[in-house]
Structures are given as structure tokens and as C-alpha cells.
Amino acid sequence: MIEPVHDSRTEQAAEFEKMAQGSSSGDSQHNNSDSERQGVPVAQLQRQNYNAKLANPLAGYDYRQLEDMGAEFARRYNMGDESDIDAFRQGAAIAKDPFRWDEYQGLSEADREILEKEFKSKWQQPRLMYLVVVICSVCAAVQGMDLDETVVNGAQIFYSRQFGIADPTNKRSTWLLGLTNSAPYLCCAILGCWLTVPFNHWFGRRGTIFITCLISSVTCFWQAFTNTWWHMFIARFCLGLGIGPKSATVPIYAAESTPPAIRGALVMQWQMWTAFGIMLGYVADLALYKVPSHGSVHGLNWRLMMGSAMLPAVFVCCVIFMLPESPRWYMSKGKYAKAYKAMSRLRYTKVQAARDIFYIHTLLEAESHVKLGHSKLVELVKVPRNRRAMLGSEIVMFMQQFCGVNVIAYYSSAIFLEAGFTEIAALSASLGFGIINFLFALPAVYTIDTFGRRNLLLTTFPFMSLFLFFTGFSFWIPGKTARVGCIALGIYLFGIVYSPGEGPVPFTYSAEAYPLYVRSYGMSLATATTWFFNFVLSITWPSLLAAFKPQGAFSWYAVWNIIGFFLVLLFLPETKGKTLEELDQVFNVPTRVHAAYGLRQIPYFFNRYILRRNVKPEQLYEREDQDQGAVEKNGPSPLELKSEEKRS
């Protein structure tokens, strides 16, 4: 019984080795000649092979081979008794395609019933899984309060005066106020983001979440006891140490712990609950506004505002170790038995746990054999397919900041005061923006997969530009009532169109655009980009407002939304509903070809939606099997000829 199992494992390892090292010399000559005829470099075909293998490393095995591989895996790592070995035998078989489990005949009726519920009633999960969802949601709310720091939105009205940096006509004051407010993002961009890998390596997912939430809670408490701008700057700079690792680790922990059926929805909920945390920050500002100073404690209201952001973080610190560690992290450390035990706590049956553990193991095995001969960072820039994905990711990450949303998130109370609001009215109006930002983030779970990432951005960027122009020009309205009403309306309308567009799209797009073998590097770059420009926006807004006045400052970001529209139109391919192989096809289209396609969409849109003519949209991409049939029948398309010419 052991021999065929050993053969299956050897066959799997040999296939991974073959994928990494290339095929034999005869095969290489054959592939080279094929590549020359098709105009596709051998290196590109090899990378596509890597991507396909990482997309499904179990493709090509039959159920008998998978059963033997699963049983041998369970014995090799001492997973348990015979019932556990049987679970791995069945789990390995259905791991090949979890969504087609019903084609495998080796399951019991009880297991079939559970698996059917997993996909048909996807939110019917074990109780511990609901706790994972709750903790991830609270972590997102922590990010919303101490990352987006909406509590500082109201608190700065008071501490800027107390610290002597409130004079908008004094350049030193405006720059110091911006520097103080932007300190966490400066730390995150230059230090915090780069702690993610070592923290996760040393402390695991749970430990990293605990440490970063502890840092957040301590620094939020620390901010409440500052008495000078430089002391506040130091406290807020240290807050950044908890921002970067937490923002990267929590989605990873969620993805590694949840079953495939709810994984995507949980990732989307990160943005929604971050918006909820932003709203909570506004609530804290308004609730604590009238707290009077007490004795020698001056500014008790703003101190309580800053300190209130620690509460969600403290809750996470108290309960995070009630959850199991990430099974994938255990496996990366060679602790397979602990990984299986942790996964069993997060699934109804052993078969489900064995399925996911075996698949993770196979994927890690495939990743360990991917050797390209040079750095993955070099691959990110040098390979055209990866470079185009990086271009698209960097565009949406940059525009998430320069669309102007965080100007409102951080400074809306000051903006409303500039418009003539009273302090309490300014805080109330800011809360209105927070509520809108949260409520209109809810439909994004549906719209992002229905309308597509690119279409959402092309639709919302013009409206965001229009509403920022409207907000800025409203400062010229002479009557106070009309002026404050129009300014609030413009900001609220901006929030409505931002929440389903530039809100959820950037992180979703960046996570799926890169091929698996460089995805972690691409996401690190994307995260660092958004934090760096977050810092730039935060530090420059007070001085920009003083120099350009509200009309010019809002118009500045309105123009950037117009620029963002054309950047998306020309350089951002659509990724909605595409497999990894199809994404390779999408990002292999030369940049100039996609830019020309984007320009041709302008007259199409005008004819279709303005003149109401019955014109069909141009199809830039076709599915791989359809492309192959078309090539065999009609020869390569003009697009393919252009792509081949560009690659060669």
C-alpha cells in the first residue's frame, strides 16, 4: 500500500521540479521552436506555466492518485488515527476542485450534506468562524478610528489652539498642524509597512494582530496626555507602528482561516467595516465635544476623543487568542499537526479541514519549487505582464488618496468651520459624512462584481470631480445659509460616489492583478504607496488651504479626479470575473494597444449613451478557448499580431 503512495508523492514532487527547472533538452528545443513560431518568449511561457500551476497545483491528478497522496501525507506528518487518515484521503480528492465536490463518490452522506451547506448556505459556519468574522470586523473598525483617525478630525479644532498651531495665516502653524496630523502615515510609509514580514515570521498572525492592536491602544492613550505639538507628533508617529502590519495581517489571517465560499465577501467587508470605524470616530467627536475641562486638565474633551480610539483595539487584544492561529502559518513553520488541529476548529468536519490543509500544503510545495533565476522584485518591474499589473495597481492606490477623500476624512470639521458652521454643527456635519461613507460602502459588495472595477471608476471619477468643484465654488456663495447647505451637499454627494468606487476597488484590484508568485511583493508596494501619499495629502492640506483658499484647494483635487479618469481609461484593464489564466491574457496586451482601445471607448460611449445609437462594444479580450479556436480557423487576430510584435 505504501509503494504506490510513495510513487504518487514522488510524481508530484517531480512535476514541481520539472516546472521549476524546465523540461528536458528535447522538449526545450520543441518549446523553443513553438515559441518562435508563435512570437512568445520561452520565459513568458514558463511564467504562465508557474501561474497556472499555482492556480491549481492538483490539476492533472485523478481521484485515486489524490486519495493515495492524502493518506501518505497524513501518515508522514502524524495527523492522527485512522479516521483522520481517511479524512485526508477524501479531503485530498475533493481539494482538486472544491466547488465540484459532488463528482467524487467517496464521501459519506453526512459529509455531503455539510459540503452542500458550505456552498449553498455559505454563512452557515461554525460558531468560532463567526468570532473570526467579528474580530476581523472590529480590527477594520480599529483601522477606521486610529488609521484614518477621524477622531483627530474633531480633536484638532481644540489641540491646535492649545498647542499654538491654529493660525491659518501663519505658514509655520499650517505646516506643523499638517505634520502632526500626518505623523502616523509617515511612520507607516517608511517603517510600519516593512515590519509586516518580520512580525508575521516571529509572532504569527495572532501575535502580530495582538502586538499591533496593543501599540494602537497604548499610543491612542498616550496622545491624550500630550501638551505640545512635538509630543503629539511623537505619539502619533509611534501609532504608525501599529498601522502597517495590522492592515496587511488581518486580511491575510481572514483569507487563511475562512472557507472559499465566504473568503471574497469577507475581504470586501474589510472596507465596509473600516468605513464603520471612520463613522465611530465622528460619533466620538460629537459625543465628547461638550466635556468641560477639569481642574488642571485643559482640553479634556479632545483628550477623551483621542483616547477613545483605543477601545476597539483593547477589545481585540482581549479576545484574539481565543481564536486559533492561522493554519497556513503553522504549516510554513512545519507544524502540520497543529495546523490540522486549528483548521478542525474552524470547520464542521474533518474532511473539510483535511481538504484545506492538503491544498495549502500542495500550494506551498509548488511555491517552494518556483525558481526564476533572479529576484522577484526584479520580476515585478522587468516582466511586461507584471509591470502592467503594477501600473494599474499604482494608479488606483495613488488615486485613492489624490481623489481627495481623506482631506474630508481628516479635515471636514475644519472645512465646515471655514464655511461658517459653528463647532457643534461642524462636528455634526462631519458625522453625516461618516454615516454616508459607511452606508454607501454596503452596496460595494454587490456592485464591484456586477459592474466591474474599471467601469465603477470610470463612472465615479467624473462625478467626484464635479462634486469637488461644486463644493469649492460654493464658498463664493454670499448668503451663509445657502453657502453652508451647498458645501455640505457637495461633500455628501462626493461621499456617495466615492464609497462604491475608489473606496473598495484599489485593494481588491491590487490583490488580484498580480500573479501569485509575486503577489506579496506587489501588495507591499501597493500598501506603501497608499500610505506615502496619505502622508503627502495630510501634511499639505492646511498649507494648500491657506495658499489656494477653499475654492482652489478643492479644485486641485477635482482636477486630479479628471486625471484619474483618463489614467483608468488608458491604462487600467478590467479584472472582474477572470481566472488567473485569463488575467495573464489581459495583462499581456501591450500598454499602447490598451490605451488605443480606451480612446476608442470615448466615441462608443457618446454614440451609445448620448446619441442612443445601437452600437456594439468592442471586445478587446476573448476567453482562451475561444481565442484558440479562432486562431485555428481564421489565423491570429490583429490584436494578437500587435501583441506578438510588441513582445518580440
C-alpha positions as CSV (number, residue, x, y, z in Angstrom):
1,M,0.0,0.0,0.0
2,I,2.9,2.3,0.8
3,E,4.7,1.9,-2.6
4,P,2.0,3.4,-4.9
5,V,1.5,6.2,-2.4
6,H,5.2,6.9,-2.4
7,D,5.2,6.9,-6.2
8,S,2.4,9.4,-6.3
9,R,4.2,11.8,-4.0
10,T,7.4,11.3,-6.0
11,E,5.5,12.1,-9.1
12,Q,4.1,15.2,-7.6
13,A,7.5,16.4,-6.4
14,A,9.0,15.6,-9.8
15,E,6.3,17.6,-11.6
16,F,7.1,20.6,-9.4
17,E,10.8,20.2,-10.1
18,K,10.1,20.0,-13.8
19,M,8.0,23.1,-13.6
20,A,10.8,25.0,-11.8
21,Q,13.8,23.7,-13.8
22,G,12.3,23.4,-17.3
23,S,11.8,20.3,-19.3
24,S,14.4,18.1,-21.0
25,S,16.6,19.4,-23.8
26,G,14.5,17.8,-26.4
27,D,11.3,19.3,-25.0
28,S,13.1,22.6,-24.7
29,Q,14.0,22.6,-28.3
30,H,10.5,21.8,-29.2
31,N,9.1,24.5,-27.0
32,N,11.6,27.0,-28.4
33,S,10.6,26.3,-31.9
34,D,6.9,26.6,-31.0
35,S,7.6,29.8,-29.2
36,E,9.5,31.2,-32.1
37,R,6.6,30.4,-34.4
38,Q,4.1,32.0,-32.1
39,G,6.3,35.0,-31.2
40,V,6.1,34.2,-27.5
41,P,9.3,34.1,-25.5
42,V,10.1,30.9,-23.7
43,A,10.5,32.8,-20.4
44,Q,7.0,34.1,-20.7
45,L,5.6,30.6,-21.3
46,Q,7.4,29.4,-18.3
47,R,5.9,32.1,-16.1
48,Q,2.4,31.3,-17.5
49,N,3.1,27.7,-16.5
50,Y,4.0,28.9,-13.0
51,N,0.8,30.9,-12.7
52,A,-1.3,28.0,-13.9
53,K,0.4,25.6,-11.6
54,L,0.0,27.9,-8.6
55,A,-3.7,28.5,-9.6
56,N,-4.4,24.8,-9.2
57,P,-1.4,22.6,-8.3
58,L,-3.6,19.5,-8.2
59,A,-4.8,19.7,-11.8
60,G,-3.9,16.6,-13.8
61,Y,-4.3,14.0,-10.9
62,D,-7.2,11.5,-10.8
63,Y,-9.1,10.7,-7.6
64,R,-7.1,7.5,-6.9
65,Q,-3.8,9.4,-7.0
66,L,-5.2,12.1,-4.8
67,E,-6.5,9.6,-2.3
68,D,-3.1,8.0,-2.0
69,M,-1.3,11.3,-1.8
70,G,-3.7,12.4,1.0
71,A,-3.3,9.3,3.0
72,E,0.5,9.3,2.7
73,F,0.6,13.0,3.7
74,A,-1.5,12.3,6.9
75,R,0.8,9.4,7.9
76,R,4.0,11.3,7.2
77,Y,3.0,14.2,9.4
78,N,1.3,12.1,12.2
79,M,-2.1,13.8,11.7
80,G,-4.0,11.4,13.9
81,D,-5.7,8.0,13.9
82,E,-7.2,6.1,11.0
83,S,-10.3,8.3,10.9
84,D,-8.0,11.3,10.3
85,I,-6.1,9.4,7.6
86,D,-9.5,8.6,5.9
87,A,-10.4,12.3,6.2
88,F,-7.2,13.2,4.3
89,R,-7.8,10.6,1.7
90,Q,-11.3,12.1,1.0
91,G,-10.2,15.7,1.5
92,A,-7.3,15.4,-1.0
93,A,-9.7,14.1,-3.6
94,I,-12.1,17.0,-3.4
95,A,-9.3,19.6,-2.9
96,K,-8.7,19.3,-6.7
97,D,-11.9,21.4,-7.2
98,P,-13.8,22.2,-4.0
99,F,-16.7,23.6,-5.9
100,R,-17.3,20.2,-7.7
101,W,-17.1,18.0,-4.7
102,D,-20.3,16.2,-5.7
103,E,-18.5,14.5,-8.6
104,Y,-16.4,12.5,-6.0
105,Q,-18.2,9.3,-4.9
106,G,-16.1,8.5,-1.8
107,L,-18.0,10.9,0.6
108,S,-20.5,9.8,3.3
109,E,-24.0,11.3,3.3
110,A,-23.2,13.4,6.4
111,D,-20.1,14.9,4.7
112,R,-22.1,15.5,1.5
113,E,-24.8,17.4,3.5
114,I,-22.2,19.6,5.2
115,L,-20.4,20.4,1.9
116,E,-23.7,21.3,0.2
117,K,-24.4,23.7,3.0
118,E,-21.0,25.2,2.8
119,F,-21.7,26.5,-0.7
120,K,-25.5,26.9,-0.8
121,S,-25.7,28.4,2.7
122,K,-22.3,29.9,2.8
123,W,-22.8,31.9,6.0
124,Q,-23.8,28.8,8.0
125,Q,-20.5,28.3,9.6
126,P,-19.2,27.0,13.0
127,R,-19.5,29.4,15.9
128,L,-15.8,30.0,16.0
129,M,-15.8,31.2,12.4
130,Y,-18.4,33.8,13.3
131,L,-15.9,35.0,16.0
132,V,-13.3,35.3,13.3
133,V,-15.6,37.4,11.3
134,V,-16.4,39.6,14.3
135,I,-12.7,40.1,15.2
136,C,-11.8,40.9,11.6
137,S,-14.6,43.4,11.5
138,V,-13.5,45.1,14.8
139,C,-9.9,45.2,13.5
140,A,-11.2,47.0,10.4
141,A,-13.1,49.4,12.8
142,V,-9.8,49.9,14.7
143,Q,-8.2,50.9,11.4
144,G,-11.1,53.3,10.7
145,M,-10.6,55.0,14.0
146,D,-6.8,55.0,14.6
147,L,-5.7,54.6,10.9
148,D,-8.0,57.1,9.3
149,E,-8.0,58.8,12.6
150,T,-11.4,60.5,12.3
151,V,-11.2,61.3,16.0
152,V,-8.4,63.7,15.1
153,N,-10.9,65.4,12.8
154,G,-12.7,67.0,15.8
155,A,-9.9,66.9,18.3
156,Q,-7.6,69.1,16.1
157,I,-10.1,72.0,16.5
158,F,-9.1,72.2,20.2
159,Y,-5.5,70.9,20.5
160,S,-4.3,73.1,17.6
161,R,-5.3,76.2,19.6
162,Q,-3.8,74.8,22.8
163,F,-0.5,73.9,21.1
164,G,-0.3,77.3,19.3
165,I,-0.5,75.9,15.7
166,A,-4.1,77.1,14.8
167,D,-3.3,80.3,12.9
168,P,-4.2,79.7,9.2
169,T,-2.3,82.8,8.2
170,N,1.0,81.5,9.7
171,K,2.9,79.2,7.4
172,R,4.7,77.6,10.3
173,S,1.5,76.8,12.1
174,T,-0.2,75.3,9.0
175,W,2.8,73.0,8.2
176,L,3.2,71.9,11.9
177,L,-0.5,71.1,12.0
178,G,-0.2,69.0,8.9
179,L,2.9,67.3,10.1
180,T,1.3,66.4,13.4
181,N,-1.8,65.0,11.8
182,S,0.1,63.1,9.2
183,A,2.7,61.5,11.5
184,P,1.2,58.0,11.6
185,Y,1.3,57.8,7.8
186,L,4.9,59.0,7.6
187,C,5.8,56.2,10.1
188,C,3.8,53.7,8.2
189,A,5.3,54.5,4.8
190,I,8.9,54.5,6.0
191,L,8.8,51.9,8.7
192,G,5.5,50.4,9.7
193,C,4.7,48.7,6.4
194,W,8.1,46.9,6.3
195,L,7.5,45.4,9.8
196,T,4.8,43.1,8.4
197,V,7.0,40.3,7.2
198,P,9.3,40.1,10.3
199,F,6.4,40.4,12.7
200,N,4.5,37.6,11.0
201,H,7.6,35.5,10.9
202,W,8.4,35.9,14.6
203,F,4.9,36.2,16.2
204,G,2.4,34.6,13.8
205,R,-0.8,36.1,12.6
206,R,-2.5,36.3,16.1
207,G,0.7,37.6,17.7
208,T,1.1,40.3,15.1
209,I,-2.6,41.4,15.4
210,F,-2.2,41.4,19.2
211,I,1.0,43.5,19.2
212,T,-0.2,46.0,16.6
213,C,-3.5,46.5,18.5
214,L,-1.6,46.9,21.7
215,I,0.6,49.5,20.0
216,S,-2.6,51.3,18.8
217,S,-4.2,51.3,22.2
218,V,-1.1,52.5,24.1
219,T,-0.4,55.3,21.6
220,C,-4.0,56.4,21.5
221,F,-3.9,56.6,25.3
222,W,-0.5,58.4,25.1
223,Q,-2.0,61.0,22.7
224,A,-4.5,62.0,25.4
225,F,-1.6,63.1,27.7
226,T,0.4,65.3,25.3
227,N,0.8,69.0,25.9
228,T,2.9,70.2,22.9
229,W,2.8,69.7,19.2
230,W,6.1,67.8,19.1
231,H,4.9,65.5,21.9
232,M,1.7,64.8,19.9
233,F,3.9,64.2,16.8
234,I,6.0,61.6,18.6
235,A,2.9,59.8,20.0
236,R,1.2,59.8,16.6
237,F,4.4,58.7,14.8
238,C,4.6,55.7,17.1
239,L,0.9,55.0,16.3
240,G,2.1,54.2,12.7
241,L,4.0,51.2,14.0
242,G,0.6,49.5,14.6
243,I,-1.0,50.6,11.4
244,G,1.0,48.9,8.6
245,P,1.4,45.3,10.0
246,K,-2.2,45.3,11.2
247,S,-3.7,46.5,7.9
248,A,-1.8,43.7,6.0
249,T,-2.1,40.9,8.5
250,V,-5.8,40.9,9.3
251,P,-6.9,40.3,5.7
252,I,-4.3,37.6,5.4
253,Y,-5.5,35.9,8.6
254,A,-9.1,36.1,7.4
255,A,-8.2,34.6,4.0
256,E,-6.2,31.8,5.5
257,S,-8.9,30.9,8.1
258,T,-12.1,31.2,6.1
259,P,-13.5,28.6,3.6
260,P,-13.5,29.6,-0.1
261,A,-17.3,30.3,-0.2
262,I,-17.1,33.3,2.1
263,R,-13.4,34.4,1.6
264,G,-14.2,37.0,-1.1
265,A,-17.1,38.5,0.8
266,L,-15.0,38.8,4.0
267,V,-12.2,40.6,2.1
268,M,-14.8,43.1,0.8
269,Q,-16.2,43.6,4.3
270,W,-12.8,45.0,5.4
271,Q,-13.5,48.2,3.5
272,M,-17.1,48.3,4.8
273,W,-16.1,48.0,8.5
274,T,-13.2,50.4,8.0
275,A,-15.9,52.9,6.9
276,F,-17.8,52.0,10.1
277,G,-14.8,52.8,12.2
278,I,-14.5,56.1,10.5
279,M,-18.1,56.8,11.4
280,L,-17.4,55.8,15.0
281,G,-14.6,58.4,15.1
282,Y,-17.1,61.1,14.2
283,V,-19.5,59.8,16.8
284,A,-16.8,60.1,19.5
285,D,-16.0,63.6,18.4
286,L,-19.6,64.7,18.7
287,A,-20.4,62.8,21.9
288,L,-17.4,64.3,23.7
289,Y,-17.5,67.8,22.4
290,K,-19.1,69.4,25.4
291,V,-17.0,67.7,28.1
292,P,-15.6,70.5,30.1
293,S,-12.0,70.9,31.4
294,H,-11.5,69.6,34.9
295,G,-9.1,71.3,37.4
296,S,-5.6,71.5,35.9
297,V,-6.6,69.3,32.9
298,H,-7.1,71.6,30.0
299,G,-8.8,70.3,26.9
300,L,-10.4,67.2,28.5
301,N,-12.8,66.9,25.5
302,W,-10.1,66.5,22.8
303,R,-8.1,64.2,25.1
304,L,-11.0,61.9,25.5
305,M,-11.6,62.0,21.8
306,M,-8.0,60.9,21.1
307,G,-8.1,58.3,23.8
308,S,-11.4,56.8,22.7
309,A,-9.8,55.2,19.6
310,M,-8.1,52.7,21.9
311,L,-11.3,51.0,22.9
312,P,-11.8,48.7,19.9
313,A,-8.1,47.8,19.9
314,V,-8.3,46.8,23.6
315,F,-11.3,44.6,22.8
316,V,-9.3,42.8,20.0
317,C,-6.3,42.3,22.4
318,C,-8.6,40.7,24.9
319,V,-10.1,38.1,22.6
320,I,-7.7,37.5,19.8
321,F,-6.1,34.5,21.5
322,M,-9.5,32.8,21.7
323,L,-9.1,32.2,18.0
324,P,-6.8,29.5,16.5
325,E,-3.6,30.6,14.8
326,S,-3.6,30.6,11.0
327,P,-3.2,27.0,9.8
328,R,-1.1,28.2,6.9
329,W,1.3,30.0,9.2
330,Y,1.7,26.8,11.2
331,M,2.4,24.9,8.0
332,S,5.0,27.4,7.0
333,K,6.8,26.5,10.2
334,G,6.5,22.8,9.6
335,K,3.8,22.4,12.4
336,Y,1.4,20.3,10.3
337,A,-0.4,18.6,13.2
338,K,-1.1,22.0,14.9
339,A,-2.3,23.3,11.6
340,Y,-4.8,20.4,11.2
341,K,-6.0,20.9,14.8
342,A,-6.5,24.6,14.2
343,M,-8.3,24.1,10.9
344,S,-10.6,21.4,12.5
345,R,-11.8,24.1,15.0
346,L,-12.8,26.3,12.0
347,R,-14.7,23.7,10.0
348,Y,-17.6,21.4,10.7
349,T,-16.0,18.2,9.6
350,K,-12.5,16.6,9.5
351,V,-13.0,16.2,5.7
352,Q,-13.3,19.9,5.3
353,A,-10.3,20.6,7.4
354,A,-8.2,17.9,5.6
355,R,-9.2,19.3,2.2
356,D,-8.0,22.7,3.1
357,I,-4.8,21.6,4.8
358,F,-3.8,19.3,2.0
359,Y,-4.5,22.0,-0.6
360,I,-2.4,24.6,1.3
361,H,0.4,22.0,1.6
362,T,0.3,21.4,-2.1
363,L,0.3,25.1,-2.9
364,L,3.3,25.7,-0.6
365,E,5.1,22.8,-2.2
366,A,4.5,24.3,-5.6
367,E,5.6,27.8,-4.5
368,S,8.8,26.4,-3.0
369,H,9.9,25.0,-6.4
370,V,9.3,28.2,-8.3
371,K,12.9,29.5,-9.0
372,L,13.2,32.1,-11.7
373,G,16.9,32.7,-11.5
374,H,16.6,36.2,-10.2
375,S,14.8,38.3,-7.6
376,K,11.0,38.5,-7.6
377,L,11.4,42.3,-7.1
378,V,13.2,42.4,-10.4
379,E,10.4,40.2,-11.9
380,L,7.9,42.8,-10.7
381,V,9.5,45.5,-12.9
382,K,11.2,43.6,-15.7
383,V,8.4,41.3,-16.8
384,P,5.9,43.2,-19.0
385,R,2.9,41.3,-17.7
386,N,3.8,42.2,-14.1
387,R,4.8,45.7,-14.9
388,R,1.3,46.4,-16.4
389,A,-0.3,44.9,-13.3
390,M,1.9,47.2,-11.2
391,L,1.0,50.2,-13.3
392,G,-2.7,49.5,-12.8
393,S,-2.3,48.9,-9.1
394,E,-0.2,52.0,-8.5
395,I,-2.8,54.1,-10.4
396,V,-5.7,53.1,-8.2
397,M,-3.7,53.3,-5.0
398,F,-2.4,56.7,-5.8
399,M,-5.8,58.0,-6.8
400,Q,-7.4,56.6,-3.7
401,Q,-5.5,59.4,-1.9
402,F,-5.5,62.1,-4.5
403,C,-9.2,61.8,-5.2
404,G,-9.4,63.9,-2.1
405,V,-11.4,61.7,0.2
406,N,-9.0,61.8,3.1
407,V,-9.0,65.6,3.0
408,I,-12.6,65.3,4.1
409,A,-12.0,62.4,6.5
410,Y,-9.3,64.3,8.4
411,Y,-10.3,68.0,8.0
412,S,-14.0,68.1,7.3
413,S,-14.7,69.8,10.7
414,A,-12.1,72.5,9.9
415,I,-13.6,72.8,6.4
416,F,-17.1,73.3,7.8
417,L,-15.8,75.8,10.3
418,E,-14.2,77.7,7.4
419,A,-17.7,77.7,5.7
420,G,-19.3,79.4,8.7
421,F,-20.6,76.4,10.7
422,T,-20.5,76.5,14.5
423,E,-18.2,74.0,16.1
424,I,-21.0,71.7,17.1
425,A,-22.6,72.0,13.7
426,A,-19.3,71.2,12.0
427,L,-18.9,68.0,14.0
428,S,-22.5,67.1,13.3
429,A,-21.9,67.6,9.6
430,S,-18.8,65.5,9.7
431,L,-20.8,62.7,11.3
432,G,-23.2,62.9,8.4
433,F,-20.3,62.3,6.0
434,G,-19.2,59.3,8.1
435,I,-22.7,57.8,8.0
436,I,-22.9,58.3,4.2
437,N,-19.4,56.7,3.8
438,F,-20.5,53.6,5.7
439,L,-24.0,53.2,4.2
440,F,-22.8,53.6,0.6
441,A,-20.0,51.1,1.2
442,L,-22.6,48.4,1.7
443,P,-23.6,48.1,-1.9
444,A,-20.0,47.8,-3.0
445,V,-20.1,44.0,-2.1
446,Y,-22.6,43.7,-5.0
447,T,-21.5,46.4,-7.4
448,I,-17.8,45.6,-7.6
449,D,-18.5,42.1,-9.1
450,T,-21.6,43.2,-11.1
451,F,-20.4,46.4,-12.9
452,G,-16.6,45.7,-12.7
453,R,-13.7,47.6,-11.2
454,R,-12.9,49.7,-14.3
455,N,-16.5,50.6,-15.1
456,L,-17.1,51.7,-11.5
457,L,-14.0,54.0,-11.6
458,L,-14.9,55.4,-15.0
459,T,-18.4,56.2,-13.8
460,T,-17.5,57.7,-10.4
461,F,-14.4,59.8,-11.2
462,P,-16.2,62.4,-13.2
463,F,-18.9,62.7,-10.5
464,M,-16.3,63.0,-7.8
465,S,-14.6,65.8,-9.8
466,L,-17.9,67.6,-10.3
467,F,-18.9,67.5,-6.7
468,L,-15.5,68.7,-5.5
469,F,-15.7,71.7,-8.0
470,F,-19.3,72.3,-6.6
471,T,-18.0,72.2,-3.0
472,G,-15.1,74.6,-3.7
473,F,-17.2,77.1,-5.7
474,S,-19.9,77.0,-3.0
475,F,-17.5,79.0,-0.8
476,W,-18.2,82.0,-3.1
477,I,-22.0,82.0,-2.3
478,P,-22.6,85.2,-0.3
479,G,-25.6,84.0,1.9
480,K,-24.5,81.9,4.9
481,T,-27.5,79.5,4.9
482,A,-27.1,78.8,1.2
483,R,-23.4,78.6,1.4
484,V,-23.2,76.0,4.2
485,G,-26.0,74.0,2.7
486,C,-24.3,73.7,-0.7
487,I,-20.9,72.9,0.9
488,A,-22.4,70.1,3.0
489,L,-24.4,68.8,0.0
490,G,-21.2,68.8,-2.2
491,I,-19.2,66.8,0.4
492,Y,-22.1,64.3,1.0
493,L,-22.6,63.7,-2.8
494,F,-18.8,63.2,-3.1
495,G,-19.0,60.5,-0.3
496,I,-21.9,58.8,-2.1
497,V,-20.0,58.3,-5.3
498,Y,-16.6,57.6,-3.6
499,S,-17.8,54.7,-1.4
500,P,-18.7,52.2,-4.1
501,G,-15.9,53.2,-6.4
502,E,-12.4,54.4,-5.2
503,G,-13.3,53.1,-1.8
504,P,-13.3,49.3,-2.3
505,V,-11.6,49.0,-5.8
506,P,-7.9,49.7,-5.0
507,F,-7.2,46.9,-2.6
508,T,-9.4,44.5,-4.4
509,Y,-7.8,45.3,-7.8
510,S,-4.2,45.2,-6.4
511,A,-4.8,41.8,-4.7
512,E,-6.0,40.1,-7.9
513,A,-3.9,41.9,-10.6
514,Y,-0.5,40.4,-9.7
515,P,0.3,36.7,-10.4
516,L,0.6,34.6,-7.3
517,Y,4.3,34.2,-7.3
518,V,4.9,38.0,-6.9
519,R,1.6,39.0,-5.2
520,S,3.1,39.6,-1.8
521,Y,5.7,41.9,-3.2
522,G,3.1,43.7,-5.3
523,M,0.8,44.2,-2.3
524,S,3.6,45.5,-0.2
525,L,4.4,48.1,-2.8
526,A,0.7,49.0,-3.1
527,T,0.3,49.4,0.6
528,A,3.4,51.6,0.9
529,T,2.2,53.7,-2.0
530,T,-1.2,54.5,-0.4
531,W,0.4,55.3,3.0
532,F,3.0,57.6,1.5
533,F,0.5,59.6,-0.5
534,N,-1.8,59.6,2.5
535,F,1.1,61.3,4.4
536,V,1.6,63.8,1.5
537,L,-2.1,64.7,1.4
538,S,-2.3,65.1,5.2
539,I,0.7,67.3,5.6
540,T,0.0,69.6,2.7
541,W,-3.7,70.3,3.1
542,P,-3.6,73.0,5.8
543,S,-0.9,74.9,3.7
544,L,-2.8,74.2,0.5
545,L,-6.0,75.6,2.0
546,A,-4.2,78.7,3.2
547,A,-2.5,79.4,-0.1
548,F,-5.2,78.4,-2.6
549,K,-8.3,79.2,-0.3
550,P,-11.1,76.5,-0.2
551,Q,-12.1,77.2,-3.8
552,G,-8.6,76.5,-5.2
553,A,-7.8,73.6,-2.8
554,F,-11.0,71.7,-3.7
555,S,-10.5,72.4,-7.4
556,W,-6.9,71.0,-7.1
557,Y,-8.3,67.6,-6.2
558,A,-11.2,67.9,-8.6
559,V,-8.6,68.2,-11.4
560,W,-6.8,65.1,-10.1
561,N,-10.1,63.2,-10.4
562,I,-10.2,64.2,-14.1
563,I,-6.6,63.0,-14.5
564,G,-7.6,59.7,-12.7
565,F,-10.4,59.2,-15.2
566,F,-8.0,59.2,-18.1
567,L,-5.4,57.1,-16.3
568,V,-8.0,54.5,-15.7
569,L,-9.4,54.8,-19.3
570,L,-6.0,54.3,-20.9
571,F,-4.0,52.1,-18.6
572,L,-6.3,50.0,-16.3
573,P,-7.5,46.7,-17.7
574,E,-10.7,45.1,-16.3
575,T,-10.2,42.2,-13.9
576,K,-13.7,41.4,-13.0
577,G,-14.7,37.7,-13.1
578,K,-11.5,36.5,-14.7
579,T,-9.4,33.4,-13.8
580,L,-5.7,33.6,-13.3
581,E,-5.0,32.4,-16.8
582,E,-7.4,35.0,-18.3
583,L,-5.6,37.7,-16.2
584,D,-2.4,36.6,-17.9
585,Q,-4.0,37.2,-21.2
586,V,-5.4,40.6,-20.1
587,F,-2.1,41.9,-18.8
588,N,-0.1,40.6,-21.8
589,V,-1.9,43.1,-24.0
590,P,0.7,45.9,-24.7
591,T,0.1,49.1,-23.0
592,R,-0.2,51.1,-26.2
593,V,-2.8,48.7,-27.5
594,H,-4.9,49.1,-24.4
595,A,-4.5,52.9,-24.4
596,A,-5.8,53.0,-28.0
597,Y,-8.7,50.8,-27.0
598,G,-9.5,53.2,-24.2
599,L,-9.6,56.2,-26.5
600,R,-11.9,54.3,-28.9
601,Q,-14.3,53.9,-26.0
602,I,-15.0,57.6,-25.9
603,P,-16.9,57.8,-29.2
604,Y,-18.6,54.5,-28.4
605,F,-19.9,55.9,-25.1
606,F,-21.0,59.1,-26.9
607,N,-22.9,57.2,-29.6
608,R,-24.4,54.6,-27.2
609,Y,-25.5,56.7,-24.2
610,I,-25.8,60.2,-25.6
611,L,-27.0,59.7,-29.2
612,R,-28.7,56.5,-28.1
613,R,-27.5,54.5,-31.2
614,N,-27.4,50.8,-31.2
615,V,-23.7,50.2,-31.4
616,K,-21.9,47.1,-30.0
617,P,-18.9,47.5,-27.7
618,E,-15.5,46.5,-28.9
619,Q,-14.3,43.2,-27.4
620,L,-10.6,43.6,-26.5
621,Y,-10.3,40.2,-24.8
622,E,-11.7,36.8,-25.5
623,R,-11.6,33.7,-23.5
624,E,-8.6,31.5,-24.1
625,D,-10.5,28.6,-25.6
626,Q,-12.4,30.9,-27.9
627,D,-9.2,32.6,-29.0
628,Q,-7.6,29.2,-29.8
629,G,-10.5,28.2,-31.9
630,A,-10.5,31.5,-33.7
631,V,-6.7,31.2,-34.4
632,E,-7.0,27.7,-35.8
633,K,-9.9,28.8,-38.0
634,N,-9.0,32.3,-39.1
635,G,-5.4,32.9,-38.0
636,P,-4.3,35.3,-35.3
637,S,-6.4,38.4,-34.8
638,P,-5.0,41.9,-35.3
639,L,-4.7,42.4,-31.6
640,E,-2.7,39.1,-31.2
641,L,-0.4,40.2,-34.1
642,K,0.2,43.5,-32.3
643,S,0.8,41.7,-29.0
644,E,3.3,39.3,-30.6
645,E,5.0,42.2,-32.5
646,K,5.4,44.1,-29.2
647,R,6.6,41.1,-27.2
648,S,9.2,40.1,-29.9
